[in-house]
Amino acid sequence: MRHTRLDIAHETRKRFVKEVVARLSTAKAQGKFDRLVLVASKQLIGELRQQLGKTAETVTAEVPKDLAHAPIGALSLYLAQRRLI
């Protein structure tokens, strides 16, 4: 069976979501956070929400914006200016 670039991208995204959810769930279970702000593309937020399970109860805000390449300082500033952190 031949995989197209689209198939590979889809599978990569599914694995990414699964990994993020696993890490968030573990961190939540360890008491590392009690509030969570999701910052991602609108589509990715939707995918995360579907998979988060009980961890979704800690989501206090969603920012449908892709800031993946923003420097950490810029992300913190962006969230602070909007009083999300």
C-alpha positions in Angstrom: 0.0 0.0 0.0 1.3 3.4 -1.0 1.0 6.3 1.4 0.4 9.8 0.1 1.9 12.9 1.6 -1.6 13.7 3.0 -1.8 10.3 4.7 1.5 10.7 6.3 0.7 14.3 7.5 -2.6 13.0 8.9 -0.9 10.2 10.8 1.8 12.5 12.1 -0.8 14.9 13.4 -2.7 12.1 15.1 0.4 10.9 16.8 1.2 14.5 17.8 -2.2 14.9 19.4 -2.0 11.6 21.1 1.5 12.5 22.6 0.3 16.0 23.7 -2.8 14.5 25.4 -0.7 11.8 27.1 1.8 14.3 28.5 -1.0 16.7 29.6 -2.9 13.9 31.3 0.2 12.7 33.1 1.1 16.2 34.2 -2.4 16.8 35.5 -2.4 13.5 37.4 0.9 14.5 39.0 -0.7 17.8 40.1 1.6 19.9 37.9 -1.2 22.2 36.9 -4.8 22.9 37.7 -5.6 25.3 34.8 -4.8 24.9 31.2 -4.8 27.4 28.3 -4.9 25.8 24.8 -3.0 27.8 22.2 -3.2 26.2 18.7 -4.9 26.4 15.4 -8.7 26.1 15.7 -8.7 22.6 14.1 -5.9 21.4 16.5 -7.8 22.7 19.5 -10.8 20.8 18.4 -8.8 17.6 18.0 -7.2 18.1 21.5 -10.5 18.7 23.1 -11.9 15.5 21.7 -9.0 13.5 23.2 -8.4 15.3 26.5 -11.0 13.4 28.5 -11.2 14.6 32.1 -8.2 16.9 31.6 -10.5 19.1 29.4 -12.1 20.2 32.7 -9.0 22.2 33.5 -9.2 24.2 30.2 -9.8 27.8 31.2 -9.2 29.4 27.8 -8.6 28.7 24.2 -6.6 30.8 21.8 -7.2 29.7 18.2 -3.9 31.0 17.0 -0.9 29.1 15.7 2.0 30.5 17.7 4.2 27.5 17.3 7.1 29.5 16.0 6.8 32.4 18.4 9.5 32.8 20.9 8.6 31.7 24.4 8.8 35.3 25.7 6.4 36.5 23.0 3.9 33.7 23.9 4.0 34.6 27.6 3.6 38.3 26.8 0.7 37.5 24.4 -1.1 35.5 27.0 -0.4 37.9 29.9 -1.7 40.9 27.8 -5.0 39.0 27.5 -4.9 38.1 31.2 -4.9 34.4 30.4 -1.9 33.7 32.6 
